[in-house]
Amino acid sequence: MKKPILYTARGCKFCPDVKSYAELAGVELDVVRLSESNPHGLRSAPAIEHNGEIYIGIDDCAAFIRRFGKEAA
């Protein structure tokens, strides 16, 4: 199964929180900076892409991590 991708941006105050929460939940993420790769034209971070779905913002990212962590367990 392909790992979810966490898109981050420099200066994003919530990106480290999402990354830490994923680690605590046991969810492995590939981390990509929007300045290096932005295939979806995202304008804000954090965002998670998985299986063609995109979750934008800390609330949607946290909800995804909770669901994905349960599915992976």
JOCOR-V832954 format. One record per backbone hydrogen bond with DSSP energy under -1.0 kcal/mol. CO is the residue of the C=O (numbers start at 1). NH is the residue of the N-H. Records with the same first field share a line. If there is no record, write none. Layout:
CO=NH + NH
//
This chain:
4=30
5=49
6=32
7=47
8=34
9=12
14=18
15=19
16=20
17=21
18=22
19=23
20=24
21=25
22=27
30=6
32=8
33=36 + 37
38=41
46=57
47=7
48=55
49=5
50=53
53=50
55=48
57=61
58=62
59=63
60=64
61=65
62=66
63=67
64=68
65=69
66=70
67=71
68=72
69=73
//
